[in-house]
Amino acid sequence: MTNTSGSPPAHFRRPANESPTARGNPAPISPEMEARLRALAAMPDDTIDTSDIPEVLDWSDAVRGGNVPPVKRQITLRPDADLVDFFDAAGKGYQTRINAALREWVGAQRETKPG
């Protein structure tokens, strides 16, 4: 089914009660900055001064959907204890580090395998 409403698909929409800066920004935002961001979001595009931003004329290297994070899938994995200890020793975010290590390994495998 095609989305013709002009708004993002439901799985990309922010819940109505969630701040526009809630995701991906662990640092707290002051109420003043929050108000400025909301005011900017409410402005029509033609009233925003973009004179200090260079216009992009060449979109030949653009990737559609390139900023969409990969879909996560929950699995049960039983790695050796020393591997878990290694990643866990650096603190919070060990699952993200394990994911990054696996992604790096997969990328190396894809480079060395033909086809």
C-alpha positions in Angstrom: 0.0 0.0 0.0 1.4 3.4 -1.0 1.5 6.3 1.4 0.0 9.3 -0.4 -0.5 11.5 2.6 2.9 13.2 2.4 3.7 12.2 6.0 6.2 9.5 6.9 5.1 5.9 7.3 3.7 5.0 10.8 6.9 3.2 11.9 8.9 6.4 11.2 6.6 8.8 12.9 7.3 10.1 16.4 4.6 9.6 19.0 2.6 12.8 19.5 3.8 13.1 23.2 7.5 12.6 22.3 9.8 15.6 22.0 11.3 16.1 18.5 14.7 15.8 20.1 14.1 12.8 22.3 15.8 10.2 20.2 19.5 10.1 19.6 20.4 13.0 21.9 21.3 11.8 25.4 22.2 15.4 26.5 19.3 17.3 28.1 18.0 20.3 26.1 17.1 23.5 27.8 13.5 24.7 27.7 14.7 27.7 25.7 16.4 25.5 23.0 13.3 23.2 23.0 11.1 26.3 22.3 13.5 27.5 19.5 13.4 24.0 17.9 9.6 23.9 18.0 9.4 27.4 16.5 11.8 26.4 13.7 9.8 23.2 13.0 6.6 25.3 12.7 8.1 27.8 10.2 7.2 27.6 6.5 10.3 26.6 4.5 10.4 29.9 2.5 10.8 31.9 5.7 13.9 30.1 6.9 17.2 31.9 6.0 19.4 29.4 4.3 21.8 31.9 2.8 24.7 30.6 4.8 24.2 27.0 3.6 25.6 26.1 0.2 23.0 24.8 -2.2 23.5 21.2 -3.3 23.4 21.1 -7.1 24.8 17.6 -7.7 22.6 14.8 -6.3 24.2 12.0 -8.4 25.8 10.3 -5.3 22.6 10.6 -3.2 21.3 7.4 -1.7 17.5 7.1 -1.1 16.8 6.0 2.4 20.5 6.0 3.4 19.7 7.6 6.8 17.2 4.9 7.8 18.8 2.7 10.5 18.8 -1.0 9.9 16.0 -3.1 11.3 17.0 -4.9 14.5 16.0 -8.4 15.1 16.1 -10.0 18.6 17.8 -13.3 18.8 19.3 -15.6 21.4 23.1 -15.9 21.0 25.4 -17.9 23.3 28.9 -16.5 22.8 31.8 -17.6 24.9 32.0 -15.9 28.3 35.4 -14.3 27.6 33.9 -12.6 24.5 31.0 -11.2 26.5 33.4 -10.1 29.3 35.6 -8.3 26.7 32.8 -6.2 25.2 31.1 -5.7 28.6 34.3 -4.4 30.2 34.0 -1.1 28.3 30.7 -0.4 30.0 27.2 0.5 28.7 26.7 -0.2 25.0 28.4 -3.6 24.8 25.6 -5.0 22.5 26.2 -2.1 20.1 29.9 -2.9 20.1 29.3 -6.6 19.4 27.0 -5.6 16.6 29.7 -3.3 15.2 32.3 -6.0 15.4 30.0 -8.5 13.6 29.2 -5.9 10.9 32.9 -5.2 10.3 33.5 -9.0 10.0 30.6 -9.4 7.5 31.9 -6.4 5.5 35.4 -8.0 5.3 33.9 -11.4 4.2 31.9 -9.7 1.5 35.0 -8.0 0.2 36.9 -11.2 -0.1 34.2 -13.4 -1.6 33.4 -13.0 -5.3 29.9 -12.3 -6.4 
